[in-house]
Amino acid sequence: MSAEAADADPAERVAELEERVAELEAQRDDDEQKSMVIVATKGTLDMAYPPLILASTAAAFGWDVTVFHTFWGLDILHEERTEDLKLSAVGNPNMPVPNAVAAIPGMDRVATTMMERRIADNDTATVSELLDTCFEMGVELQACQMTIDLMGYDEDDFHDEVTVGVGAATALSRMADADVQLLV
């Protein structure tokens, strides 16, 4: 212990130490902010949930989160299509029917209705509610410009908070710096 520290008033010394601890904790918190980039490639009802749940949860923990939507994943961000996402019965291992039955016309609608009922019965957030949560928590939801052009989307069809005009190079740059990268 230095002579200066020994001569200091104990209350002053405690206050100085508490201030220094607070500074170090703030610095640690700033240095340790995690980041995550999710690439969302599918726009079905069941595949809209994983990127939105992961994004909103990470944002709740203070992470910097970006979700890059490409190809059919753009349907999640489309204002009109968000409310009409379907669940595919064919090739879905969780469907209680064989693929031959799942391929019958109308089975996707049946599967979607069953899932929507399950979502409502369990008080699970809807896709629209999860989108709103992501927007409120500062998650950056990006729409791939190449896919917008390829699929003939109008940029005005997306939710206002969506970042449009993002290319693969920007997404890759963000991914390279992220702590967690996921492809959904």
Sequence and secondary structure as in RCSB ss.txt:
>XXXX:A:sequence
MSAEAADADPAERVAELEERVAELEAQRDDDEQKSMVIVATKGTLDMAYPPLILASTAAAFGWDVTVFHTFWGLD
ILHEERTEDLKLSAVGNPNMPVPNAVAAIPGMDRVATTMMERRIADNDTATVSELLDTCFEMGVELQACQMTIDL
MGYDEDDFHDEVTVGVGAATALSRMADADVQLLV
>XXXX:A:secstr
  HHHHHS HHHHHHHHHHHHHHHHHHHHHHT  EEEEEE   SHHHHHHHHHHHHHHHHTT EEEEEE GGGGG
GTBHHHHTT     TT TTSSS HHHHTSTTHHHHHHHHHHHHHHHTT   HHHHHHHHHHTT EEEEEHHHHHH
HT  GGGB TTSEEEE HHHHHHHHHH SEEEE 
